[in-house]
Amino acid sequence: MSNIYRLEPDSDTLHGFFSKDLDPVLTIHSGDTVIFRTLDSAWGLEKRSDPGKPRKKFTELKPERKTNQFGHALVGPVYIQDAKPGDTLEITINEIVPGSWGWTSAGGFPSYWNERLGLVQEEEVLLDFELDVEKMVGTSQFGNFDYNVELRPFMGIMGMPSDEEGQLSTFVPRYSGGNIDCKELQVGSTLYLPISVKGGLFSTGDGHAVQGDGEVAGPALECPMERVSLTFKTREDMKINRPRAKTESGWITMAFHENLEEAMWLALSDMLDLMTELYTISRTEAYAYATMVVDLRVTQIVNFSKGVHAYLSFDALR
C-alpha cells in the first residue's frame, strides 16, 4: 500500500546544491507520494512591500546544507528504496499550487544573455506579481503598467545528483535532471530521470508560475509553491541516458549542452530511440517520420548548459 508524506521548507530540508553525500530527509518506497511546499528560487519568505524593497529571506541553514556559491532553494533530498544506478525514476506530477506572489526581472547585470542584447548597463527591470490561483492569473505590480499573464505552473528544478564528487551547482541541468526549466512539465505529466546514485536522492524547487520556451531573461515568473504533489516509482524496465517525459498530449525527450546545436542533436537522437520503441520501426524509418511529426523546441538558453526538447504528439502517427 502506498503512503503519502509531506515536506516543508525548513532548516532540515532546504539546501542549495546537489550532492550524492547529502543526507536524505525522507525515505520512501516505490509508489509513494510526497507533497512538497517550496520557497521561491531566491529563498524568499514574503513578497516585496514596495518597489526596490528587500524581501525577508530564509537564512537558517544547517552547516552541512550550506554552500559557498548561490544556489536555488531546494527541498529534499528524498531517498527512494530500491532505486539504484542504471534504473529510471518515474515522477508523476499530480498537483502544483502556486503561492500568492511572484516576480521576474531583466537586464542590469553581467551575463552572456544580457551581453548579447546590450542590456548589461541598463537599469534592471524588476516586476512583482500578485497570483490568483483560483483564476490562474498573475497581475504585475510596481511597473509603469499592470498586465495580466495566464498561469501555467511547473517546477523548474526536479532532479538528482550525478555520481560526481562534491557540491554540484543547481544552475546547470544534467542528465539526471536538475534545472531543466521545461514548461511542459505541468500537472498530468510524468518525468523520467536516469538514476545515478543509490536511493536517487531527489530534490525539487525553483517554482515557476509561467515561463516561455527559452526562459530568455534568466528568471521566469518565480514563485513559492504551496503544494507540489509527486508520486515516485522506480523502473528497472526502462533504460534512458537523459530525461524524457510524457505529457497529457505527447512525448518529450530532453538534452543539455553548452552548445545549443549539440543539445538539439542529442534531444533528436533520443527521440529517434523512443520512436523505435513506440512503433517497432528502424532508427532510419523513425528519422523519416520525425521530419514530418517531431517538433524541436528550445527549453532554456540561460543555464550555461542550454536545453532543447523534442516533442512528439500522441496522435502524430495513426
N, C-alpha and C positions, 0 to 999 in steps of 0.2 A: 504494500500500500504506500502510495507516495505521500510525502509530507510537504508542508508549506512553512517557510521560515521568513523572518524579517531582519533586515539590516538597516541601521540608522547611521547617518554620517556623524561620527564622534571620534574621540581620540583613539579608540580601539580599532576602528575600521578605516579611517582616512589615510591615504598615502599619495605621494606624487611621483611615483616611478613604478616600473615593473621589475621584479626580481624573482628568480627561482628560489632564492633563500629567504624571502619574506614569509613569515609565519602566517598560515591561514587563520581567519577569524571565524570560519564556519566550515564544518564538514558535512556533506550531504551525500545521498545516493543517486544514482541514475534514475531519472523520473521525477525527482523532487523539484519544487518551485521555490524561488527566492524572490521576495518583494523588497526592492531597494528604495530608499529615499536618498537623493543625492544633492549636493551643493552645485552651484554653477561652476564652470570650469576654473574661474579665478578665485575660488574659495569664499565667495560672498555669502553673508548671512542675512542680508537685507537689501532692499532696493535703495537707490540713491534718493535723497530727500530733495535736492536741488541740483541744477546744472553744475558739473565740476566738483561736486561734493564727494569726499571719500566715503566708501561703504565699510561697514564693520565686516571683518573677515575672520575666518577660523584660523587660530594660531596655536592651539593646544595639542600639537602633535607629540606623540611619544618619540623618544630619541631614535629608536630603531626604524621609525617611519619617516624621519626627516631626510632631506636631500639638499645638496649644495646648489642645485640648479632648480629653476622653477619648473613645476610640472602641474598638469591638470589635477583637480581634486577627484580622486578615485575612491570608491568604496569596495572593500574586499581585502585580500583575495579569498575566494571560495574554493575549497578542496573537494573534488568530486571523486568518491570512492570508485575504484576500478578504472579510472581514467589513466591511460598510460601512453607514453610516446609512440607515435605511429598510428594511433587511433584518431578519431574525429569527435569533436564535441558539437552536439546539436543543441542550439539555443532557440527555443520558441518564444517569440515576443508576444505576450498575452495582453499587456496593458501598459500604456505610457500616459501619465497625467502630469502636465507641466505645473510649475508653481504660478504665482500671480504676477510675476515681473520678469523682465529680461533686458538684455542690452546688446548692442553691436557697435562697431567702430570702424573707421577707415582713415588711412593716411597718418602722417605725423611722426613716424618712427622709421629707423633704418631697417629695411627688409628687402629681399630681392624682388617681391611683387610691388612694393611701393617705389622702389628704384626704377623699375621698368615703366611705371606710369608717371614718373616725375612728381610723386606725392610725399617724398621724404621730408621736405622742408615746409610743406603745408601744415597748417594747424590741424590737429586731429579732430575729426568729427565723431562725437560720441552720442549715440541715440539710445535713450531708455524707453522701455515699453511696459505698458500695462497689458497683462494677458488675461483674457476672458476665456476660461476653459469650458464654459457652457456653450458659448457661441463659436469657440475656437477661432478667435480673432485677437490680434495684437495691435495696440494703438500706440504710436510713438509719442513721447513727451519731450519737453525741453528743447525741441528743434524749432526752426522757423515756421514749420507747418506740421500738422498732425496727419499722418497717413495710417491706414489700416492694412494689415497683411493677414492672409489666411494662415492659420497654424497647421503645420503638418509635423508633429514632434517625433523625434527619434534620438537615440543615444549616439553621440559622436564617437565615443570610445567603448568598445566591448572587446575584451581580449585577454590574452595570457602571455606570460613571459616566454621568450625563446630560451633555448638551452645555452645561454651566454653567461659569463661571469659578471658580477657587479650590478649596479643600478642602471636600468635601461630607461632612456627618455620616453616620456609619454607622448611627445610630439610626433615621433616617427612611426608610421604604421609598419607592421611587419607581417610575415606570412602567418604568424599565429594571432593576428588581429591587432587590436590597439586603436590608434587614432584613425579609424577607417573613414569616418565622415561621409558615409554613403547615405544619402537622403531616402533611398528606397527601403531602408530597414525600419519600417514602421510597424504598427500593430498588425498582426496577422502574418508577418514574415517569419521565416526560420533561417537563422545564420548557422553555417557550418565552418568550424575552425579546426585546422590540424593541431593536435596536441603535441607539445614538445617536452613537457616535464611531467613527472608523476603527479597525479591529482589535478593537473591542469592549471590551478591557481588563477581562477577567473576574477577579473575586476571590471567595473563599469563606472562611467562618469561622463562629463562633458555633454550635458543635455542640450539639445538644440530644439527650439520651438518651431523653427523653419529654416531652410537653407536651400540655396540654388546649387545646381551642379557646378562644382569648381570651388565653392566657398572662397570666392575670389579676393576678398579684402582681408582675410585672416580669420576673424571670428564669423560665426553665423549669428542667429538670434540666440545668444547664450542665455540659459535659464536653469534654475534649480528644477528638480523633478520631485513631485510629491509621491508618486508611485510608479515603479518600473517593475513589472511582474515578468519574470523569465523562468522558463522550465528547461532543465538541463537533462540531456540524455547522452550517454557515451555510445559511440558507433564503432564496432570492430569491422563492420562490413563495408565501410566507406573509407577509402584511402585518397586523400587530396593533398596537394602541395601548397595551396593558397586558399584564402576564404572563398566560399561560394554561398549563395543564398537562394531561397525560394520565397518569392513574394506572393501576394494574392493574385498577380497577373502573369508571372513568368519566372524564369531562372536568371540568375546573375552570377558571373564569375568576376573576381576582383584581383588586381595585381598592383604592385607599387614599385617604383624605381625612381632614382634621381633624375633620369631621363624619361620624359613623358612618353616618347615614342617607344622606348623599351617596355614601359608599363603596358602600353597598348598591345604590343605583340604578345606579352605574357598572358594578358587577360583573354585575348582572342584564342591563343593556343589552348588555354584551359577550357574555353567554351567549345572548341572542336572536340576535346576529350569528352566533355559532358555530352555532347550530341551523339558521339559514338555509343555512349552508354544508354542514352534515352531511346535511340532509334535503331540500334543494331546495324549501323552502317559504317563504312570505312571512314578514315580520317579525311581522305580526299573528297569523298562524297559529302561529308559534313561541311567541308570548306565551300563546296559548290552551293549547298543550301544556305550557308551562312551569309554569302554575299547578297542573298535576297532577303533574309529574315532576321539577321542579327544586327543590333544597334550597338555602336561603341560610344560610350559617354565618359566625359571627364568627371571623375569623382571629386577630386580636390587637387589644387595646384600649390598649396601653401604649407605643406607639412614636410618639406625637404625631400622626402620620398613621395613623389606625386602619384596620384591614383587614377586608374582607368577601370571602368567596369563594362563588361559586355552583357547585353540583355537579349533574352530570347523569350518571346511571348509563348504562353502555353498553346495558343491556337494558331501559331505561325505555320506549323506543318500538320495537315489533317490526314 
